[in-house]
Amino acid sequence: MFNFFSNSLKFAFSMLWLGGFFTFCSSAQADELRLQVPQETIGEKIRSSLVFVERERESQSDDFVYGLDKAVFTVLPNSSYKINSSEPENGFLSFNVSAQGFLIWVPLIALIVTNFVSIRNLREASRAAIKKELAVDSFKTFKSQLSEFYDPLNALVSANYDMFEALGPKTFPSDPYKGEEAADLWGEVVSEVILPNNQAIVEIIKTKSHLIDSTDSLKHYFYYVKHAQSYMLFRRQANSLHEKFPYPKDLLVHIGSARAVVLKKLVSKEKELSA
């Protein structure tokens, strides 16, 4: 854009310099031009072929003029004079434009060029402003995707996964006494952590799914909604139907990959805006 502004200004200055040069040349030529008007003598007065000169004598009789006559000359156009059309009329610099006509066109051309440059500059500035506004909107969208969708999901799913890996049924000791104690602890974890987290995850997926990235897919999240609701019913009353909706072990990895893509876009857009 800077090169375009520079070239436009150079072009405008060139036109103004050229106009000044032509103005100087035309002024010099205009000084050498003399309108040769054939004249003829009538008595004591001279009448040109271009105009009539009539004399009107006006008598003044008041005390101030003391009866002196005042001569008044009236200049009227001579409609009988015709320019010989057979004579060639060469314009300024061999163009069909006279020097006086060119002097009129110079500022007009300069004005047109200046307005053209101003319009182009305004258009480029508008494009840059729109481009920047779109970049800002994209930055805000990426930020919302992280703060309202991917980050909360990543935290909640990660917490559930870590609790299950550390305190889940597969960790119960074989000793009956210790096994019962571990089962009771796991029951508390499910009630206080797993189920509330599942409810929060389902709520985020239901209300914030419009923030999912274009490179991501909703099927992973919709499946987790089914699993969470089935598990909630299973905790209330054990049933074999819950086996149709096993825990998606790859969900946490998927969320981490999608989050990394959005984070990369956010950093790239931030650099673009700061440049």
C-alpha positions as CSV (number, residue, x, y, z in Angstrom):
1,M,0.0,0.0,0.0
2,F,2.9,2.3,0.7
3,N,4.3,1.8,-2.8
4,F,0.9,2.6,-4.3
5,F,0.6,5.9,-2.3
6,S,4.1,6.8,-3.3
7,N,3.5,6.1,-7.0
8,S,0.2,8.0,-6.9
9,L,1.8,11.1,-5.3
10,K,4.7,11.0,-7.9
11,F,2.1,10.9,-10.7
12,A,0.2,13.8,-9.3
13,F,3.4,15.9,-8.8
14,S,4.5,15.0,-12.3
15,M,1.2,16.3,-13.7
16,L,1.5,19.5,-11.7
17,W,5.1,20.1,-12.9
18,L,4.0,19.4,-16.5
19,G,1.1,21.8,-16.1
20,G,3.5,24.5,-14.7
21,F,5.9,24.0,-17.5
22,F,3.2,24.3,-20.1
23,T,1.8,27.3,-18.3
24,F,5.2,29.0,-18.5
25,C,5.6,28.1,-22.2
26,S,2.2,29.3,-23.0
27,S,2.6,32.5,-21.2
28,A,5.8,33.2,-23.1
29,Q,4.1,32.4,-26.4
30,A,1.0,34.4,-25.4
31,D,3.3,37.5,-24.9
32,E,4.5,37.1,-28.5
33,L,1.0,36.8,-29.9
34,R,-0.6,40.0,-31.0
35,L,-4.1,40.2,-32.4
36,Q,-3.7,41.9,-35.8
37,V,-6.9,43.7,-36.4
38,P,-7.4,45.5,-39.8
39,Q,-8.4,49.1,-39.2
40,E,-9.7,51.8,-41.4
41,T,-9.8,55.6,-40.9
42,I,-13.0,57.4,-41.0
43,G,-12.5,61.2,-40.6
44,E,-10.9,61.8,-37.3
45,K,-12.0,58.5,-35.7
46,I,-10.6,55.0,-36.2
47,R,-13.0,52.1,-36.5
48,S,-11.7,48.5,-36.2
49,S,-13.2,45.7,-38.1
50,L,-14.1,44.0,-34.9
51,V,-16.1,46.8,-33.2
52,F,-17.9,50.0,-33.9
53,V,-17.1,53.0,-31.9
54,E,-19.9,55.6,-31.7
55,R,-19.6,59.0,-30.1
56,E,-22.4,60.4,-28.3
57,R,-22.3,64.0,-27.3
58,E,-24.1,64.8,-24.2
59,S,-24.7,68.4,-23.2
60,Q,-24.7,69.4,-19.6
61,S,-26.3,72.7,-18.7
62,D,-26.0,72.7,-15.0
63,D,-23.8,75.1,-13.1
64,F,-21.2,72.4,-12.3
65,V,-20.3,71.6,-15.9
66,Y,-20.8,75.2,-17.1
67,G,-22.2,74.1,-20.5
68,L,-19.2,72.0,-21.5
69,D,-19.9,69.0,-23.7
70,K,-19.0,65.6,-22.5
71,A,-17.9,63.0,-25.0
72,V,-19.1,59.5,-24.5
73,F,-17.8,56.6,-26.6
74,T,-19.8,53.5,-27.0
75,V,-18.2,50.2,-28.2
76,L,-20.5,47.9,-30.0
77,P,-19.7,44.5,-31.6
78,N,-19.3,44.4,-35.4
79,S,-21.4,41.5,-36.5
80,S,-20.3,41.9,-40.1
81,Y,-16.7,40.9,-39.3
82,K,-15.9,37.2,-40.1
83,I,-12.8,35.3,-39.5
84,N,-11.4,33.7,-42.6
85,S,-12.1,30.0,-42.1
86,S,-9.5,29.1,-44.8
87,E,-6.7,30.1,-42.5
88,P,-5.3,27.2,-40.5
89,E,-5.6,27.4,-36.7
90,N,-2.7,25.6,-35.2
91,G,-3.3,24.9,-31.4
92,F,-0.7,24.9,-28.8
93,L,2.1,22.4,-29.5
94,S,0.5,21.4,-32.8
95,F,-2.6,20.2,-31.0
96,N,-6.1,21.6,-31.7
97,V,-6.0,23.4,-28.3
98,S,-5.0,27.1,-28.1
99,A,-2.5,28.3,-25.5
100,Q,-5.3,30.1,-23.6
101,G,-7.4,26.9,-23.7
102,F,-4.5,24.9,-22.4
103,L,-4.1,27.2,-19.5
104,I,-7.7,26.4,-18.6
105,W,-7.2,22.7,-18.9
106,V,-4.1,22.5,-16.7
107,P,-5.7,23.1,-13.3
108,L,-8.7,21.0,-14.4
109,I,-6.4,18.0,-15.2
110,A,-4.5,18.5,-11.9
111,L,-7.8,18.5,-10.0
112,I,-9.0,15.3,-11.7
113,V,-5.7,13.6,-11.0
114,T,-5.8,14.7,-7.3
115,N,-9.4,13.5,-6.9
116,F,-8.5,10.2,-8.5
117,V,-5.6,9.7,-6.2
118,S,-7.7,10.6,-3.2
119,I,-10.4,8.2,-4.1
120,R,-7.9,5.4,-4.7
121,N,-6.3,6.1,-1.3
122,L,-9.6,6.2,0.4
123,R,-10.6,2.8,-1.2
124,E,-7.3,1.2,-0.1
125,A,-7.7,2.7,3.4
126,S,-11.3,1.3,3.6
127,R,-10.1,-2.2,2.5
128,A,-7.3,-2.1,5.1
129,A,-9.9,-1.1,7.8
130,I,-12.3,-3.9,6.8
131,K,-9.5,-6.4,6.7
132,K,-8.3,-5.4,10.2
133,E,-11.9,-5.5,11.5
134,L,-12.3,-9.1,10.1
135,A,-9.0,-10.1,11.7
136,V,-10.2,-8.7,15.1
137,D,-13.5,-10.6,14.8
138,S,-11.5,-13.8,14.0
139,F,-9.3,-13.3,17.0
140,K,-12.3,-12.8,19.3
141,T,-13.9,-16.0,17.9
142,F,-10.8,-18.1,18.5
143,K,-10.5,-16.7,22.0
144,S,-14.2,-17.6,22.7
145,Q,-13.6,-21.1,21.3
146,L,-10.8,-21.7,23.8
147,S,-12.3,-20.0,26.9
148,E,-15.9,-21.2,26.5
149,F,-15.6,-24.6,24.9
150,Y,-12.3,-26.3,24.5
151,D,-10.6,-25.2,27.8
152,P,-13.5,-26.1,30.1
153,L,-14.1,-29.4,28.3
154,N,-10.4,-30.2,28.5
155,A,-10.3,-29.5,32.3
156,L,-13.5,-31.4,33.1
157,V,-12.8,-34.5,31.0
158,S,-9.2,-34.5,32.2
159,A,-10.3,-34.4,35.9
160,N,-12.8,-37.3,35.3
161,Y,-10.1,-39.3,33.5
162,D,-7.5,-38.8,36.2
163,M,-10.0,-39.8,39.0
164,F,-11.0,-42.9,37.1
165,E,-7.4,-43.9,36.5
166,A,-6.3,-43.3,40.1
167,L,-9.4,-44.4,42.1
168,G,-11.6,-46.4,39.7
169,P,-12.7,-50.0,40.0
170,K,-9.6,-51.3,38.3
171,T,-7.5,-50.0,41.2
172,F,-9.5,-51.9,43.9
173,P,-7.3,-54.2,45.9
174,S,-8.0,-57.9,46.1
175,D,-8.2,-57.8,49.8
176,P,-11.9,-57.9,50.7
177,Y,-11.6,-55.3,53.5
178,K,-9.5,-52.9,51.5
179,G,-11.5,-53.5,48.4
180,E,-14.7,-52.5,50.2
181,E,-13.0,-49.4,51.5
182,A,-11.9,-48.5,48.0
183,A,-15.4,-49.1,46.6
184,D,-16.9,-46.7,49.2
185,L,-14.3,-44.1,48.3
186,W,-15.0,-44.5,44.6
187,G,-18.7,-44.0,45.3
188,E,-18.0,-40.7,46.9
189,V,-15.8,-39.6,44.0
190,V,-18.5,-40.5,41.5
191,S,-21.2,-38.5,43.5
192,E,-19.0,-35.5,44.2
193,V,-16.8,-35.3,41.1
194,I,-17.7,-37.5,38.2
195,L,-21.4,-36.9,37.9
196,P,-21.2,-33.1,38.5
197,N,-18.4,-32.9,35.9
198,N,-20.4,-35.0,33.5
199,Q,-23.4,-32.7,33.9
200,A,-21.2,-29.6,33.3
201,I,-19.7,-31.3,30.2
202,V,-23.2,-32.0,28.8
203,E,-24.3,-28.4,29.4
204,I,-21.3,-27.0,27.6
205,I,-21.8,-29.3,24.6
206,K,-25.5,-28.3,24.5
207,T,-25.0,-24.6,24.8
208,K,-21.6,-23.9,23.3
209,S,-21.4,-26.4,20.3
210,H,-21.6,-23.4,17.9
211,L,-18.0,-22.6,19.0
212,I,-16.6,-25.8,17.7
213,D,-13.8,-25.3,15.2
214,S,-14.3,-25.9,11.5
215,T,-11.6,-28.7,11.6
216,D,-13.4,-30.5,14.5
217,S,-16.5,-32.8,14.5
218,L,-19.5,-32.9,16.7
219,K,-19.9,-36.6,16.7
220,H,-17.3,-37.1,19.5
221,Y,-19.1,-34.7,21.8
222,F,-22.6,-36.0,21.0
223,Y,-21.5,-39.5,21.9
224,Y,-20.1,-38.3,25.2
225,V,-23.5,-36.8,26.0
226,K,-25.1,-40.2,25.5
227,H,-22.5,-41.9,27.7
228,A,-22.8,-39.3,30.5
229,Q,-26.6,-39.6,30.6
230,S,-26.4,-43.4,30.5
231,Y,-23.9,-43.5,33.3
232,M,-26.1,-41.2,35.4
233,L,-28.9,-43.7,35.1
234,F,-26.6,-46.6,35.8
235,R,-25.5,-45.1,39.1
236,R,-29.1,-44.7,40.1
237,Q,-29.9,-48.3,39.1
238,A,-27.4,-50.8,37.7
239,N,-28.3,-52.2,34.3
240,S,-26.7,-54.0,31.4
241,L,-27.8,-51.4,28.8
242,H,-25.0,-49.0,29.9
243,E,-22.6,-51.4,28.1
244,K,-23.8,-49.9,24.8
245,F,-22.3,-46.5,25.7
246,P,-18.8,-47.2,27.0
247,Y,-16.5,-44.4,28.1
248,P,-14.8,-42.9,25.0
249,K,-11.1,-43.3,25.9
250,D,-9.9,-41.2,22.9
251,L,-12.0,-38.1,23.8
252,L,-9.4,-36.4,25.9
253,V,-6.8,-36.8,23.2
254,H,-9.2,-35.5,20.6
255,I,-10.0,-32.4,22.7
256,G,-6.3,-31.7,23.2
257,S,-5.7,-31.9,19.4
258,A,-8.6,-29.7,18.5
259,R,-7.6,-27.2,21.2
260,A,-4.0,-27.1,19.9
261,V,-5.3,-26.2,16.4
262,V,-7.4,-23.3,17.7
263,L,-4.6,-22.1,19.9
264,K,-2.3,-22.0,16.9
265,K,-4.8,-19.9,15.0
266,L,-5.2,-17.5,17.9
267,V,-1.4,-17.0,18.2
268,S,-1.1,-16.5,14.4
269,K,-4.0,-13.9,14.3
270,E,-2.5,-12.1,17.3
271,K,0.8,-11.7,15.4
272,E,-1.1,-10.4,12.4
273,L,-2.8,-7.7,14.4
274,S,0.4,-6.6,16.2
275,A,2.3,-6.3,12.9
